[in-house]
Amino acid sequence: MSATDLPASHAELMDGVYRWQRHIYDVTRKYYLLGRDRLIAGLEVPEGGSVLELGCGTGRNIVLAASHYPDARFFGLDISTEMLETAGAAIAREGLSAKVSLARGDATDFDAKALFGIERFDRVFVSYSLSMIPGWEKTAAAALAALAPGGSLHVVDFGQQEGLPRWFRAMLRGWLRKFHVEPRASLRDVLESESQRRSATFRFKTLYRGYAWLAVVGFRK
């Protein structure tokens, strides 16, 4: 799907949401987007490997991952031009432009070869984006389809806060709705079903009493 074919309503919505927020996004989100650093540490990217982030946002995760895996090549996809502008500036500021490529695209339907010149990746990760993507199940399927043999998909996102007080869950859900965020109750089931269908391994971990969920789907070589 080309940039001109992107679904205008969602792209415009995301640009509207983040036109100003992107300038303070990383400062504020560090307090409640929990588990991102744990996901990055667990990527275990092979030497010289390739890594794709779907919904790369401000580039915060790619910059951090690049410092963890200096021999890897990174690619970031986002539907928001506003976020990509911030991400590009952050990547350039850190001197990573030669090893990080960004593209505007729809995470539910993208052509990696056309966008990046590469079809398969050793690692794909999605950090707190599935809860914002309409048709997010398609993103999970597209991410798995983009993996090379031996590759793995890593996902962290809001859980169902199952171990937390009801009042906290209600407060959090109300706050998230202001930013068009909806925790995906069926996230575990969808990823597990996809892993079974593709004969992949599946690991799932509940973090912080269900505040966040961390999942890994892996293919054998």
DODOSE-289370 format. One record per residue: x, y, z of N, C-alpha, C in turn. Coordinates in Angstrom, 2 decimals. Atoms other than C-alpha are relative to their C-alpha. Layout:
! DODOSE-289370
- X  Y  Z  X  Y  Z  X  Y  Z .
...
! end
This chain:
! DODOSE-289370
- 0.85  -1.19  0.00  0.00  0.00  0.00  0.88  1.24  0.00 .
- -0.79  -1.21  0.09  1.47  3.36  -1.00  -0.49  1.04  0.99 .
- 0.38  -1.05  -0.94  1.43  6.47  1.16  -1.28  0.70  -0.44 .
- 1.19  -0.68  0.50  -1.23  7.99  -1.08  -1.26  -0.83  0.18 .
- 1.14  0.88  -0.17  -3.48  4.98  -0.49  -0.37  -0.24  1.46 .
- 0.26  0.23  -1.41  -3.38  5.15  3.31  -1.41  0.45  0.38 .
- 1.34  -0.39  -0.43  -6.76  5.27  5.04  0.02  1.39  0.62 .
- -0.12  -1.40  -0.39  -7.22  9.03  5.38  -0.51  0.28  1.40 .
- 0.62  -0.32  -1.28  -9.47  9.01  8.42  0.92  -0.32  1.17 .
- -0.88  0.36  -1.11  -7.07  7.14  10.71  1.31  0.77  -0.04 .
- -1.24  -0.76  0.13  -3.96  8.85  9.36  -0.20  1.43  0.49 .
- 0.29  -1.37  -0.42  -5.54  12.26  9.88  -0.27  0.07  1.50 .
- 0.25  0.05  -1.43  -6.74  11.27  13.33  1.30  -0.04  0.78 .
- -1.27  0.12  -0.70  -3.25  10.24  14.40  0.83  1.27  -0.12 .
- -0.72  -1.26  0.15  -1.72  13.39  12.97  -0.59  1.07  0.91 .
- 0.65  -0.96  -0.87  -4.29  15.42  14.85  0.32  -0.23  1.46 .
- -0.29  0.35  -1.39  -3.69  13.59  18.12  1.43  0.39  0.37 .
- -1.41  -0.15  -0.35  0.08  13.89  17.93  0.67  1.26  -0.54 .
- -0.61  -1.21  0.56  0.62  17.23  16.17  0.74  0.79  1.08 .
- -0.64  -0.72  -1.10  1.39  18.83  19.52  0.53  -0.96  1.06 .
- -0.44  0.94  -1.04  1.67  15.83  21.81  1.38  -0.58  -0.26 .
- -1.28  0.64  0.32  4.69  14.49  19.97  1.18  0.72  0.66 .
- -1.09  -0.76  -0.60  6.78  17.25  21.54  0.22  -0.34  1.48 .
- -0.14  0.38  -1.41  6.10  15.97  25.07  -0.29  -1.48  0.21 .
- 0.43  1.39  -0.07  5.21  12.37  24.26  0.93  -0.84  0.86 .
- -0.92  0.89  -0.71  8.34  10.66  25.55  0.14  0.36  1.47 .
- -0.10  -0.44  -1.40  8.48  12.75  28.73  -1.18  -0.53  0.81 .
- 1.19  0.41  -0.75  4.92  11.87  29.71  -0.24  -1.50  -0.04 .
- 0.34  1.41  0.13  4.58  8.31  28.40  0.91  -0.94  0.79 .
- -0.90  0.88  -0.74  7.56  6.95  30.31  -0.61  -0.44  1.33 .
- 0.61  0.33  -1.28  5.35  6.92  33.39  -1.09  -1.06  -0.11 .
- 1.06  1.01  0.07  2.69  4.61  32.00  0.07  -0.94  -1.19 .
- -0.22  1.02  1.03  3.96  2.79  28.89  1.06  -0.96  0.52 .
- -0.94  0.86  -0.73  5.54  0.13  31.04  0.31  -1.27  -0.78 .
- -0.41  1.24  0.64  7.49  -2.85  29.76  0.72  0.17  -1.33 .
- -0.65  -0.21  1.30  8.97  -1.24  26.64  1.47  -0.38  0.03 .
- -1.43  0.32  -0.09  12.57  -1.53  27.80  0.22  -1.50  0.17 .
- -0.08  1.46  -0.17  11.96  -5.13  28.84  -0.15  -0.69  -1.35 .
- 0.17  0.56  1.34  10.73  -5.90  25.32  1.29  0.15  -0.80 .
- -1.21  -0.26  0.78  13.81  -4.30  23.76  1.16  -0.89  0.47 .
- -1.08  0.85  -0.53  16.20  -6.17  26.05  -0.18  -1.46  -0.40 .
- 0.27  1.38  0.36  14.49  -9.42  25.07  0.01  -0.29  -1.49 .
- 0.00  0.23  1.45  14.78  -8.95  21.31  1.10  -0.98  -0.43 .
- -1.12  0.89  0.31  18.14  -10.74  21.23  0.24  -0.08  -1.51 .
- -0.19  -0.10  1.45  18.79  -9.57  17.69  1.32  -0.67  -0.40 .
- -1.25  0.62  0.44  21.33  -11.72  15.85  0.94  1.03  -0.61 .
- -0.98  -0.93  0.56  24.54  -10.04  14.71  -0.31  0.26  -1.47 .
- 0.31  -0.37  1.37  23.87  -8.12  11.52  -1.46  -0.16  -0.36 .
- 1.41  0.25  0.24  20.14  -8.74  11.91  -0.78  1.24  -0.39 .
- 0.89  -1.08  0.40  17.21  -6.64  10.74  -1.20  0.03  0.94 .
- 1.08  -0.19  -0.98  14.52  -5.21  13.01  -0.99  1.02  -0.53 .
- 1.07  -0.89  0.42  11.18  -3.65  12.09  -0.89  0.33  1.20 .
- 0.99  -0.40  -0.99  9.06  -1.62  14.49  -1.23  0.54  -0.71 .
- 1.27  -0.47  0.54  5.41  -1.17  13.56  -0.62  0.97  0.99 .
- 0.48  -1.04  -0.88  3.99  2.05  14.95  1.16  0.59  0.78 .
- -1.25  -0.42  -0.64  7.42  3.52  15.66  -0.10  1.33  0.73 .
- 0.22  -1.23  -0.75  6.05  6.86  16.88  1.15  0.96  -0.05 .
- -1.05  -1.02  -0.10  8.69  9.29  18.09  1.41  -0.55  -0.28 .
- -1.31  0.60  0.21  11.53  6.83  17.43  0.72  -0.36  1.29 .
- -0.62  0.26  -1.30  12.21  6.42  21.13  0.50  -1.44  0.11 .
- -0.36  1.42  -0.15  12.24  2.62  20.98  1.13  -0.39  -0.96 .
- -1.03  0.33  0.97  14.35  2.40  17.82  1.35  0.53  0.45 .
- -1.26  -0.58  -0.49  16.98  4.73  19.27  0.57  -0.85  1.12 .
- -0.47  0.83  -1.12  17.17  2.65  22.45  0.45  -1.37  -0.49 .
- -0.37  1.32  0.51  17.21  -0.65  20.55  1.31  0.04  -0.77 .
- -1.24  -0.13  0.77  19.97  0.60  18.27  1.23  0.06  0.91 .
- -1.12  -0.03  -0.95  22.15  1.25  21.32  0.26  -1.37  0.60 .
- -0.14  1.36  -0.52  21.49  -2.31  22.54  0.61  -0.94  -1.05 .
- -0.41  0.91  1.08  22.19  -3.92  19.16  0.68  0.81  -1.11 .
- -0.68  -0.91  0.94  24.78  -1.77  17.34  0.29  -0.60  -1.37 .
- -0.29  0.61  1.30  25.34  -4.31  14.54  -1.25  -0.25  -0.83 .
- 1.25  0.27  0.71  21.68  -4.51  13.56  -0.42  1.19  -0.87 .
- 0.58  -1.04  0.87  19.76  -2.56  10.92  -1.47  0.13  0.39 .
- 1.33  -0.26  -0.52  16.49  -0.92  11.96  -0.89  0.70  -1.02 .
- 0.99  -0.57  0.89  13.31  0.01  10.13  -1.23  0.37  0.84 .
- 1.16  -0.45  -0.76  10.36  2.00  11.46  -1.14  0.42  -0.91 .
- 1.20  -0.31  0.77  6.82  2.28  10.11  -1.01  0.71  0.89 .
- 1.06  -0.68  -0.73  4.15  4.74  11.22  -0.95  0.66  -0.98 .
- 1.01  -0.60  0.87  0.94  6.13  9.77  -0.04  1.52  0.14 .
- 0.04  -1.43  -0.28  1.49  9.61  11.25  1.24  0.72  -0.51 .
- -1.14  -0.80  0.49  3.68  12.09  9.38  0.57  0.85  1.13 .
- -0.47  -0.81  -1.13  3.86  14.16  12.57  0.98  -0.80  0.86 .
- -0.89  0.84  -0.80  5.37  11.29  14.54  1.29  -0.31  -0.75 .
- -1.20  0.31  0.79  7.75  10.40  11.72  0.96  1.19  -0.06 .
- -0.87  -1.19  -0.03  9.04  13.96  11.69  0.81  0.04  1.29 .
- -0.70  0.04  -1.29  9.88  13.70  15.38  1.00  -1.15  0.05 .
- -0.89  1.17  0.00  11.37  10.23  14.93  1.24  0.26  -0.84 .
- -1.15  -0.29  0.86  13.57  11.36  12.05  0.98  0.94  0.66 .
- -0.88  -0.95  -0.68  14.91  14.26  14.10  0.76  -0.68  1.13 .
- -0.65  0.71  -1.11  15.64  11.99  17.08  1.10  -0.93  -0.50 .
- -0.97  0.93  0.58  17.43  9.45  14.91  1.22  0.75  -0.53 .
- -1.11  -0.82  0.50  19.53  12.13  13.23  0.83  0.56  1.15 .
- -0.68  -0.57  -1.16  20.36  13.70  16.58  0.94  -1.01  0.66 .
- -0.82  1.06  -0.61  21.73  10.36  17.81  1.02  -0.57  -0.98 .
- -0.96  0.48  0.99  23.76  9.86  14.63  -0.30  -1.38  -0.53 .
- 0.41  1.35  0.40  21.76  6.80  13.60  -0.62  -0.06  -1.39 .
- 0.69  -0.05  1.29  20.48  7.88  10.19  0.50  -1.06  -0.98 .
- -0.56  0.98  0.93  22.80  5.44  8.40  -0.50  -1.41  0.27 .
- 0.43  1.36  -0.34  21.36  2.41  10.21  -1.49  -0.11  0.29 .
- 1.44  0.02  -0.26  17.69  3.39  10.65  -0.73  0.62  -1.19 .
- 0.83  -0.50  1.10  15.15  3.79  7.84  -1.44  0.11  0.48 .
- 1.39  -0.23  -0.39  11.66  5.21  8.35  -0.88  0.10  -1.24 .
- 0.94  -0.11  1.11  8.57  5.02  6.15  -1.40  0.20  0.56 .
- 1.39  -0.19  -0.37  4.96  6.12  6.32  -0.82  -1.12  -0.61 .
- 0.79  1.11  0.50  2.55  3.24  6.03  -1.02  -0.47  1.01 .
- 1.06  0.58  -0.82  -0.42  1.37  7.42  0.47  -1.35  0.53 .
- -0.52  1.23  -0.61  0.64  -1.34  9.87  -0.89  -1.21  -0.24 .
- 0.89  1.13  0.28  -2.36  -3.47  8.90  0.19  -0.55  -1.41 .
- -0.15  0.39  1.40  -1.32  -3.66  5.23  1.16  0.78  -0.61 .
- -1.18  -0.71  0.51  2.20  -2.77  4.14  0.84  -0.91  -0.88 .
- -0.91  0.72  0.90  4.67  -3.78  1.44  1.42  0.36  0.41 .
- -1.33  -0.29  -0.53  8.03  -3.98  3.18  1.04  0.16  -1.11 .
- -0.94  -0.07  1.11  9.88  -4.55  -0.08  -0.06  1.37  -0.66 .
- 0.16  -1.30  0.64  8.46  -1.38  -1.62  0.44  1.15  0.92 .
- -0.31  -1.07  -0.95  8.95  0.69  1.53  1.47  0.04  0.41 .
- -1.34  0.07  -0.58  12.34  -0.52  2.72  1.02  -0.74  -0.87 .
- -0.91  0.78  0.81  13.81  -2.71  -0.01  0.38  -1.32  0.63 .
- -0.25  1.27  -0.69  13.66  -5.73  2.29  -1.35  -0.65  0.31 .
- 1.28  0.69  -0.17  10.92  -8.36  2.56  -0.17  -0.65  1.37 .
- 0.11  0.75  -1.24  11.72  -10.25  5.75  0.97  0.55  1.04 .
- -0.77  -0.56  -1.11  13.05  -9.25  9.15  0.25  -1.07  1.06 .
- -0.32  0.95  -1.07  14.75  -11.14  11.97  -0.87  0.24  1.24 .
- 0.87  -0.35  -1.11  12.68  -9.29  14.53  -1.00  1.06  -0.45 .
- 1.01  -1.04  0.15  9.44  -7.34  14.39  -0.55  0.27  1.39 .
- 0.61  -0.28  -1.29  8.13  -5.52  17.44  -1.02  1.11  -0.10 .
- 1.11  -0.94  -0.05  5.02  -3.55  18.30  -0.19  0.40  1.46 .
- 0.04  -0.47  -1.37  5.03  -1.43  21.43  -1.13  1.02  0.19 .
- 1.13  -0.87  -0.32  1.75  0.07  22.66  -0.61  0.65  -1.24 .
- 0.63  -0.50  1.22  0.42  0.45  19.13  -1.25  -0.78  -0.37 .
- 1.18  0.79  0.36  -2.05  -2.42  18.71  -1.25  0.57  0.65 .
- 1.15  -0.57  -0.69  -4.30  -0.69  21.22  -0.51  1.29  -0.65 .
- 0.43  -1.21  0.70  -4.55  2.27  18.82  -0.36  -0.26  -1.46 .
- 0.16  0.29  1.42  -4.87  0.51  15.48  -1.34  -0.69  -0.27 .
- 1.23  0.70  0.41  -8.32  -0.24  14.01  0.38  -1.23  -0.84 .
- -0.36  1.22  0.72  -8.24  -3.80  12.70  1.37  -0.50  0.40 .
- -1.33  0.34  -0.50  -5.21  -4.51  14.88  0.36  -1.47  -0.24 .
- -0.28  1.42  0.28  -5.56  -8.26  14.26  0.75  -0.16  -1.32 .
- -0.70  0.04  1.29  -4.42  -7.60  10.69  1.47  0.39  0.17 .
- -1.39  -0.38  -0.27  -1.29  -5.94  12.06  0.79  -1.18  0.53 .
- -0.68  1.19  -0.53  -0.43  -9.07  14.03  0.31  -0.99  -1.12 .
- -0.20  0.93  1.12  -0.88  -11.21  10.90  1.07  0.53  -0.95 .
- -0.98  -0.60  0.91  1.14  -8.78  8.74  1.40  -0.05  0.59 .
- -1.30  0.05  -0.68  3.94  -8.68  11.30  0.60  -1.40  -0.10 .
- -0.49  1.38  0.08  4.22  -12.47  11.36  0.39  -0.37  -1.43 .
- -0.31  0.28  1.41  4.17  -12.61  7.56  1.31  0.66  -0.43 .
- -1.22  -0.72  0.35  7.13  -10.22  7.50  1.25  -0.58  0.66 .
- -1.14  0.59  -0.70  9.36  -12.47  9.62  0.78  -0.97  -0.87 .
- -0.88  0.96  0.66  12.33  -14.37  8.24  -0.01  -1.31  0.80 .
- -0.13  1.24  -0.76  12.88  -18.04  9.20  0.86  0.22  1.25 .
- -0.71  -0.21  -1.25  14.00  -18.10  12.83  -0.31  1.33  0.65 .
- 0.33  -1.31  -0.53  12.49  -14.66  13.38  -1.05  -0.05  1.09 .
- 0.99  -0.05  -1.07  10.22  -13.51  16.17  -0.69  1.35  0.05 .
- 0.82  -1.18  -0.21  7.45  -11.02  16.84  -0.11  0.25  1.50 .
- 0.05  -0.38  -1.40  7.54  -9.14  20.15  -1.04  1.11  0.18 .
- 1.09  -0.95  -0.21  4.50  -7.28  21.48  -0.10  0.36  1.47 .
- 0.35  -0.44  -1.34  3.96  -5.18  24.58  -1.12  1.02  -0.15 .
- 1.14  -0.92  0.07  0.71  -3.36  25.23  -0.77  -0.07  1.31 .
- 0.84  0.01  -1.19  -1.90  -2.60  27.83  -0.68  -1.36  0.15 .
- 0.75  1.21  -0.30  -3.33  -5.67  29.51  -1.40  0.37  0.44 .
- 1.34  -0.26  -0.50  -6.69  -5.92  31.20  -0.01  0.42  1.47 .
- -0.14  -0.46  -1.39  -5.36  -4.76  34.60  -0.72  -0.95  0.96 .
- 0.79  0.99  -0.74  -6.79  -7.99  35.99  0.38  -0.12  1.47 .
- -0.40  0.10  -1.40  -4.80  -7.83  39.22  -0.04  1.32  0.73 .
- 0.03  -1.33  -0.58  -5.45  -4.16  39.91  -1.42  0.37  0.44 .
- 1.33  -0.37  -0.50  -8.34  -2.46  41.76  -0.93  0.49  -1.12 .
- 0.98  -0.39  1.02  -11.53  -1.82  39.80  0.01  1.50  -0.26 .
- -0.01  -1.44  0.18  -11.35  1.91  40.42  1.17  0.44  -0.88 .
- -1.16  -0.35  0.81  -7.87  2.00  38.86  -0.27  -0.34  -1.46 .
- 0.32  0.40  1.38  -9.06  0.11  35.78  -0.92  1.03  -0.65 .
- 0.94  -0.97  0.54  -11.94  2.54  35.32  0.68  1.33  -0.30 .
- -0.72  -1.27  0.19  -9.69  5.57  35.73  0.93  -0.08  -1.21 .
- -0.94  0.16  1.10  -7.09  4.21  33.32  -0.73  -0.06  -1.34 .
- 0.75  0.12  1.26  -9.65  3.27  30.65  -0.55  1.36  -0.43 .
- 0.51  -1.33  0.33  -11.19  6.74  30.85  1.08  0.90  -0.54 .
- -1.14  -0.80  0.45  -7.80  8.37  30.46  0.44  -0.42  -1.40 .
- -0.46  0.51  1.29  -6.80  6.15  27.54  -0.95  0.36  -1.14 .
- 0.97  -0.33  1.04  -10.02  6.84  25.66  0.19  1.41  -0.55 .
- -0.27  -1.37  0.46  -9.02  10.50  25.45  1.02  0.01  -1.13 .
- -1.04  0.09  1.03  -6.16  9.36  23.22  -0.30  -1.10  -1.02 .
- 0.45  1.01  0.95  -8.17  6.83  21.20  0.74  -1.34  0.20 .
- -0.69  1.25  -0.36  -6.52  3.91  23.01  -1.00  -0.95  0.65 .
- 0.91  1.02  -0.54  -8.42  0.69  23.74  0.79  -1.29  0.23 .
- -0.69  1.27  -0.26  -6.66  -2.22  25.52  -0.74  -1.16  -0.64 .
- 0.61  1.09  0.77  -7.26  -5.38  23.48  -0.16  -1.25  0.87 .
- 0.27  1.13  -0.89  -8.92  -8.00  25.63  0.37  -1.34  -0.64 .
- -0.27  1.28  0.68  -8.38  -10.70  22.98  1.43  -0.10  -0.52 .
- -1.38  -0.01  0.51  -4.70  -9.90  22.39  0.69  -1.35  0.16 .
- -0.65  1.29  -0.23  -3.43  -13.10  23.97  -0.59  -1.08  -0.90 .
- 0.65  1.04  0.79  -5.99  -15.29  22.20  0.37  0.11  -1.48 .
- -0.32  -0.21  1.42  -5.29  -13.75  18.79  1.43  -0.43  -0.31 .
- -1.40  0.34  0.24  -1.52  -14.09  19.07  0.26  -1.49  0.16 .
- -0.17  1.44  -0.21  -1.73  -17.62  20.43  -0.59  -0.78  -1.17 .
- 0.63  0.66  1.14  -4.11  -18.63  17.64  0.87  0.12  -1.25 .
- -0.89  -0.20  1.15  -1.78  -17.12  15.02  1.23  -0.89  0.12 .
- -1.20  0.83  -0.17  1.19  -18.96  16.51  -0.31  -1.47  -0.28 .
- 0.38  1.39  0.25  -0.65  -22.28  16.42  -0.23  -0.24  -1.49 .
- 0.29  0.14  1.42  -1.80  -21.71  12.86  1.27  -0.06  -0.82 .
- -1.26  -0.08  0.75  1.77  -21.02  11.77  1.07  -0.91  0.57 .
- -0.94  0.94  -0.65  3.40  -23.73  13.92  1.18  0.75  0.63 .
- -1.02  -0.81  -0.67  5.29  -21.07  15.88  -0.08  -0.19  1.50 .
- 0.02  0.05  -1.46  6.24  -20.93  19.54  -0.71  1.25  0.52 .
- 0.72  -1.14  -0.58  4.29  -18.63  21.85  0.36  0.12  1.47 .
- -0.28  -0.30  -1.41  5.34  -17.01  25.11  -0.80  1.23  0.39 .
- 0.84  -1.10  -0.46  3.15  -14.70  27.15  0.28  0.27  1.47 .
- -0.28  -0.36  -1.39  3.84  -12.80  30.35  -0.87  1.18  0.41 .
- 0.77  -1.10  -0.59  1.63  -10.63  32.52  0.94  0.84  0.85 .
- -0.88  -0.90  -0.73  3.45  -7.59  33.87  -0.81  0.93  0.90 .
- 0.57  -1.01  -0.89  2.62  -5.39  36.84  -1.49  -0.25  0.27 .
- 1.35  0.39  -0.38  -0.52  -7.28  37.90  -1.01  0.20  -1.13 .
- 0.88  -0.09  1.15  -1.93  -7.19  34.41  -0.06  1.37  -0.63 .
- -0.02  -1.34  0.60  -1.23  -3.54  33.70  0.44  -0.10  -1.46 .
- -0.51  0.20  1.35  0.74  -4.67  30.65  0.15  -1.49  -0.29 .
- -0.23  1.35  0.48  1.04  -7.84  28.60  1.18  0.01  -0.96 .
- -1.17  0.16  0.86  4.22  -9.03  26.90  -0.08  -1.36  -0.68 .
- 0.12  1.27  0.73  4.09  -11.68  24.16  1.10  -0.11  -1.04 .
- -1.00  0.28  1.02  6.62  -13.31  21.85  -0.46  -1.20  -0.82 .
- 0.31  1.09  0.92  5.80  -15.43  18.80  1.25  -0.26  -0.84 .
- -1.26  0.29  0.67  8.80  -17.20  17.30  -0.08  -1.14  -0.99 .
- -0.07  1.05  1.03  9.54  -19.24  14.19  1.32  -0.76  0.11 .
- -1.22  0.79  0.06  12.03  -22.05  13.95  0.66  0.19  -1.37 .
- -0.71  -0.14  1.27  14.69  -21.90  11.27  -0.25  -1.22  -0.87 .
! end
